[in-house]
């Protein structure tokens, strides 16, 4: 499911690119490292949802505005019902 929007990774801003009940793809300006477990806060400006995630892969991308880190994460023991509701409510 495509989803755009903001999220926080360990309290730092990032952009949500794609979201499912199993994981997400995101970009961040702060370095991300594969195999690290992080806390994600989806929809930080609203009611939000916090979920633990393992960074599965990272790709450094150079842009005109500087470097960004594109990453794929898989959720760790997520509340699948809460994630399904969040996905349904935030479809792009």
VOMAR-524699 format. One record per residue (C-alpha): residue in one letter; x, y, z negated; residue number from 0. Coordinates in nm, 4 decimals, decimal comma, always signed. Layout:
<volos>
[volo A; [X; Y; Z]; NUM],
...
</volos>
This chain:
<volos>
[volo X; [+0,0000; +0,0000; +0,0000]; 0],
[volo X; [+0,1334; +0,3363; +0,0892]; 1],
[volo X; [+0,1395; +0,5913; -0,1864]; 2],
[volo X; [+0,3009; +0,9267; -0,2081]; 3],
[volo X; [+0,3654; +1,1244; -0,5172]; 4],
[volo X; [+0,5888; +1,1907; -0,8063]; 5],
[volo X; [+0,7117; +0,9605; -1,0742]; 6],
[volo X; [+0,9757; +0,9603; -1,3428]; 7],
[volo X; [+1,2626; +0,7113; -1,3583]; 8],
[volo X; [+1,4120; +0,7120; -1,7073]; 9],
[volo X; [+1,2560; +1,0580; -1,7513]; 10],
[volo X; [+1,4055; +1,2004; -1,4298]; 11],
[volo X; [+1,1975; +1,3080; -1,1286]; 12],
[volo X; [+1,1699; +1,0819; -0,8250]; 13],
[volo X; [+0,9366; +1,0403; -0,5286]; 14],
[volo X; [+0,7133; +0,7379; -0,4863]; 15],
[volo X; [+0,7103; +0,6098; -0,1270]; 16],
[volo X; [+0,5341; +0,2739; -0,1495]; 17],
[volo X; [+0,3556; +0,0916; -0,4300]; 18],
[volo X; [+0,2074; -0,2532; -0,4902]; 19],
[volo X; [+0,1214; -0,4638; -0,7925]; 20],
[volo X; [+0,4662; -0,6277; -0,7626]; 21],
[volo X; [+0,6962; -0,3293; -0,7128]; 22],
[volo X; [+0,7663; +0,0027; -0,5477]; 23],
[volo X; [+0,9973; +0,1921; -0,3153]; 24],
[volo X; [+1,1166; +0,5331; -0,4274]; 25],
[volo X; [+1,3760; +0,8038; -0,3729]; 26],
[volo X; [+1,5688; +0,9935; -0,6385]; 27],
[volo X; [+1,8435; +1,2538; -0,6480]; 28],
[volo X; [+2,0033; +1,0922; -0,9508]; 29],
[volo X; [+2,2152; +0,7781; -0,9015]; 30],
[volo X; [+2,0386; +0,4435; -0,9296]; 31],
[volo X; [+2,2200; +0,1124; -0,9758]; 32],
[volo X; [+2,1034; -0,2320; -0,8598]; 33],
[volo X; [+2,0040; -0,4918; -1,1210]; 34],
[volo X; [+1,9481; -0,2244; -1,3850]; 35],
[volo X; [+1,6199; -0,2293; -1,5773]; 36],
[volo X; [+1,4505; +0,1113; -1,5985]; 37],
[volo X; [+1,1280; +0,2636; -1,7271]; 38],
[volo X; [+0,9018; +0,4150; -1,4598]; 39],
[volo X; [+0,6287; +0,6656; -1,5365]; 40],
[volo X; [+0,3783; +0,6743; -1,2505]; 41],
[volo X; [+0,1680; +0,9917; -1,2117]; 42],
[volo X; [+0,3476; +1,1854; -1,4861]; 43],
[volo X; [+0,1178; +1,4880; -1,4471]; 44],
[volo X; [-0,2011; +1,2857; -1,4938]; 45],
[volo X; [-0,3079; +1,0008; -1,7163]; 46],
[volo X; [-0,0136; +0,8014; -1,5890]; 47],
[volo X; [+0,1116; +0,4512; -1,6306]; 48],
[volo X; [+0,4450; +0,3348; -1,7723]; 49],
[volo X; [+0,6034; +0,0150; -1,6469]; 50],
[volo X; [+0,9410; -0,1535; -1,6769]; 51],
[volo X; [+1,1167; -0,2308; -1,3488]; 52],
[volo X; [+1,4362; -0,3908; -1,2217]; 53],
[volo X; [+1,6147; -0,2074; -0,9423]; 54],
[volo X; [+1,6413; -0,4702; -0,6671]; 55],
[volo X; [+1,8361; -0,2656; -0,4098]; 56],
[volo X; [+1,9683; +0,0865; -0,3518]; 57],
[volo X; [+2,0701; +0,2711; -0,0370]; 58],
[volo X; [+2,2514; +0,6063; -0,0450]; 59],
[volo X; [+2,1171; +0,8446; +0,2198]; 60],
[volo X; [+2,2763; +1,1715; +0,3247]; 61],
[volo X; [+2,0335; +1,4538; +0,4043]; 62],
[volo X; [+2,0678; +1,8230; +0,4784]; 63],
[volo X; [+1,9703; +1,8883; +0,1187]; 64],
[volo X; [+2,2339; +1,6520; -0,0217]; 65],
[volo X; [+2,2406; +1,2872; -0,1199]; 66],
[volo X; [+1,9369; +1,0842; -0,2207]; 67],
[volo X; [+1,9061; +0,7290; -0,3437]; 68],
[volo X; [+1,6374; +0,5114; -0,1843]; 69],
[volo X; [+1,5553; +0,2103; -0,4005]; 70],
[volo X; [+1,3283; -0,0889; -0,4201]; 71],
[volo X; [+1,2148; -0,1986; -0,7634]; 72],
[volo X; [+1,0271; -0,5006; -0,8912]; 73],
[volo X; [+0,8093; -0,4620; -1,1960]; 74],
[volo X; [+0,9054; -0,6548; -1,5096]; 75],
[volo X; [+0,6113; -0,8144; -1,6923]; 76],
[volo X; [+0,3637; -0,5512; -1,5710]; 77],
[volo X; [+0,0027; -0,5136; -1,6764]; 78],
[volo X; [-0,1255; -0,6378; -1,3387]; 79],
[volo X; [-0,4818; -0,5151; -1,3947]; 80],
[volo X; [-0,3633; -0,1638; -1,4826]; 81],
[volo X; [-0,1316; -0,1605; -1,1794]; 82],
[volo X; [-0,4101; -0,2826; -0,9487]; 83],
[volo X; [-0,6394; -0,0058; -1,0776]; 84],
[volo X; [-0,3627; +0,2529; -1,0360]; 85],
[volo X; [-0,2939; +0,1326; -0,6790]; 86],
[volo X; [-0,6636; +0,1438; -0,5895]; 87],
[volo X; [-0,7025; +0,4952; -0,7299]; 88],
[volo X; [-0,3901; +0,6267; -0,5545]; 89],
[volo X; [-0,4133; +0,4928; -0,2032]; 90],
[volo X; [-0,2740; +0,7343; +0,0531]; 91],
</volos>
